[in-house]
């Protein structure tokens, strides 16, 4: 690999490491597994970087690698994780705002873990990674319609798992994708 390719990959890795780990964490529910999956995805991307960097959307390409690494790891490890309704070793003192936020995030992570892998992947890519429906479809290798239906089913299931979330409100911070509009002269 040329020095220019190495430098380009190092910049990409520095910018995308945290978002990749975050996405992998939501997929796996475990920080160590998330870091392993993100590292493996970046290792795979590094080995093919001269080809990948020419792709239309490098971020989407690397997210696809991440999803494939997650699927492979999930197939290899057929151990069923049992999620509990209570957080282990919970403090008995009054919870601060920060610990309440952490508890809420843990509940959302537990709810996401109960989704089917494809539904979880759609939710992570659409709402956490802020990809468009088309980009999510490209990462998962499916149609935009499949992304829409899987997102709808996943959000409906999350609402049943978290009834306090109204149908108008998503349990995950959503940043809507605005399509570029032409500027109208006034």
N, C-alpha and C positions, 0 to 999 in steps of 0.2 A: 504494500500500500504506500502511496506517495505521501510526503509530508503534508501536502495540502489536504488530502483526504483525511489524514489523522487529525489535523487541526480542525477541520470541518466537523468530524464526528465528535471530537471532544467538546466542541461548542454545543452541538446538538444534545449530547448526553448531559452536559451541565444544565441546560435549559429544561430538559424533559425528564430528568431523574425523579424529582418529587411527584409530578403528575402521574408518571407511570407507576410508582410505588403506591400512590393513593388509589389509583384505579385497580391495581392488583390486590390491595388490601380489601377493598369493597367486594371484589370477586371471591377472595379466599377467607376473609374474616380473621386473618392471622398476620401479624406484622412480619414475622420471619419468613413465612411462605411468600408474602407479598414481595419482600426484598429479593428473595431467591428467584421468583418468576420475573421480576423486572430486570434483574441482573442477567438472567438467561436470555431474555428477549433482546437486551442490548448487546450481549455477546453474539447472538445470531445476527443482529443487524450489523455489527462491526465486521463480521466475516464477509458480508455481502455489501458493505458500504459503497464501494465505487458504483455498483449497479443501483442501489437503493436511492442514493442522493440524486439520481436523475429522474426519480419518480415524480409524478405530478404533485402529490401531497405526501411528503416524507412522514409526517406525523401519523397520518392514517395508515400508512404502510407499517410503521413500527407498532401501532396499536393492534394491527392484525397479527403481527408476530406475537405480541403479548397475549392475545386471546388464544392463539394456537398453543403457546407454551402452557397457559392455564389449562386448556382442554387436555393436553398430553399429561400434565402432572395429575390432573383429576382422574384420568383413566388409570394411571399407574397406582395411585393411592386410593384404593376402594374402601378406606376406613370411614365408617359413618361417624360423623361428629354429632354429638347430642348437645343441643343448645338448651340452656335452662332459662327460666323466666327471671331469675334473680342473678345479679352480678355477684360473683364470688368475692368474699372478703370485703363486703360493703361496710363502710364506716358507719358507726351508730351516731355520730355527731351530726349536727345540723349541716345540711349540704350548702355549700356556697354556690353562687351562680355558675362558676366554672365547672364544678363537679356535677351540677344538674345538667349542664350542656353536654358533658361527657356521658352522663347516663342516657340522655336523649339520643346521642349519637350511637351509643351501644345498642339501644333498643332498635334503632333504624338498621344498624348492621345485622342484628339478629333477624329482623324481619327480611332483609335482603337475602340472608343466608337460606331462608325458607323458599325462595323463588327457584324456579327451574334455572339451570345454568344459562340458557339462551336468554331468558327474560332478565336475569341479573346482568348479563353482558350488555343488553340493550339499555337498561337503566343506567349502568355505569357510563357507557359511551355517550348516551344522549344527554343526561342530566349532570353527571359529575365531570366528564371530560368535555362537555359542551360541543359535541360533534353534531352536525346536521343529520337529518334522516338519511340522506344520500351517502354521507361519509360513513355513518354507522352501518348501512347496508353493505358498503364496500368492504369495511373491516370484517364483517361477519360472513360475507359471501352469500348474501340473500337479497331479496327484493326490498324496495322501500315499503311496500305494502306489508311485508312480514315484520319489518321494524315497527311500523305503526300498530299492527295488531298485537305484537308481543309487548310493546310499551303499554298499550291499553290494558291488556290482561294483567301485566305486572303491577301497574298502578292500582287496578281494582283489587288485586290480592293484598297489596300493601295497605290499602284502605280498610280491608276487613281485619287485617292484623293490627292496625292502628285505627280504631274507630273514631278517635278524636280528630282525625284528619278528615275534613269535609271533602266532598267530591270536587269542589272548586280549587282545593289547595293540594299541591303535591307534597309528599313527605320529604322530598329532596329539593334543595334550592334549585330552581329552574331558571336558566337564563335563556329566554326565547331567542330563536334565531330569526333575525329580521333579514328578509331578502333585500338586496340592494335595490333602491328605487331611483328612478331617473329624477334629476333635479328639475323642478318646474319653475320657470322664470315668472316672477310676479311683477 
